[in-house]
């Protein structure tokens, strides 16, 4: 599959306790896609992937995968650690 259009790299939002704000992440993905993005990018350098645990990265991927499947758009995800490549 060839990617076309603008694919927006998303930040990873956090709540006041420092936990990943999954609801805010889902809303952000919907907002950029509604604004015309062709897809989203996650767990790259803007997504603090190196600072997230494996469970947190999996949660981010689960949320964004569901959004992208529902909207039929591509999700590009970074693999920044050896753990991500397994």
N, C-alpha and C positions, 0 to 999 in steps of 0.2 A: 504494500500500500504506500502510495506517495502522499506525503503530508503537504497540504496547501493551506494558504490563509494564515492568519495570525493565531499563534498558540501562546497563550498568556501564562508565564511562570507565576505560580501562586505562592504567596507567603504562607507560613503556617501560623495561624493566630493562636494565642494563648489566653487563658482566663487569668483571673487575679491570683489564683493559687499556683500558677505556672504549668497547669495541665493544658494539653492541646485542646483548643475550643473547637470541637468537631462540628457543632451546629453552625458556628460562624464560618468555618471552612466550607461547609456545604452551601451556605448562603452566598459566600464570595464566588464560588464556582458558578452557581446559577446566575449571579449578577454579570460576570464577565461573558458568559455564554449568551445571555439575553442581550448584551450590548453588541454582539456580533463576532466574538471570538470563534475561531473554527475548532478550537480544542484547548486543553489546559496541560500545563507541565507542572509536575510536583517532585518534591524531594531532590531538587537541584540545589544550587548554592543559595538561592533565595529562600529556600524552605527549611533551613536550619537542620537538614537531614543528619549531619554529623553529630548534632547535639541531642537527637531523639533516640529513644530506645528502640529495639526491634519491634516491640509491641506497639509503640506509638507510630512508627513508620507503617506498620501493618494497618493500623486504624485509619491513618490518613489515606492509604491506598484503597481501603474498603469504601470509605465515604466517597472519594472522588471517582472510583470505578463505578459505583452505583449511579452517581450523577451523570457520568459520561455515557453509560449504557442507556439510561433513561432518555438522554437527549441525542443518542446516536452520533457522538463525536469522539475523536481520539483522545486518549490520555497517554501522555508521555511521562515516564517516571525515571528518575535517576537511580543509579546503583552506585552508591558512594563508599560502601564498605564491603569487605569480604563476606560478611553475613548476608548482605543483600543479594549476592550472586549465587547463593545456595538454592 
